[in-house]
Amino acid sequence: MRAFIAVSLAVATGTCTFAMAQGLSGSLPLAFLIAALAMALAGWDAWRRPAVVTDEAACSRGLKIVSALATVAALAQLARLTVFMVDASQVAYSTVPSSAWEVRHSCLTAYFVAGEAVGEGQDIFDPALYNAPDDTGAGAWCRPSGSSPCWPRPTLRRQGHWASFSLPSSS
């Protein structure tokens, strides 16, 4: 069980590191190298110094099997989604490939654009900020046609050159 946990953590670390390295470097070979190193280090560290002491007798064989299957499924989904994160043209690897909205929508993009705009003193609620360079529609880059735009929530307020985020009140 200790080995399975170490390998699972190593694979998750390698997958996430690959996506980050590819995004930062733009080089697949370099991303694979960095991910392999991170994976080896994470696996070695998880094996050498487990974060949690496990007692194999504390759970049934059935629970171990179900947990292992769930872990493998989660890692497979993470790997699949990583392909889409690295290359957005690989729609078949997105979370819901049959949904055009899921494939084209990105609230994270809107928050990134808003963060840049706040630093430049621009109005983050201006729909023109969220257009693609070749798009003349109001905020169509960040939203599928016919839906509401994914502008930052109105709780995003400018304070000097920093943005503060707050949760909307429950009332």
Order of alpha helices (4+ residues) and beta strands (2+ residues): alpha-alpha-alpha-alpha-alpha-beta-beta
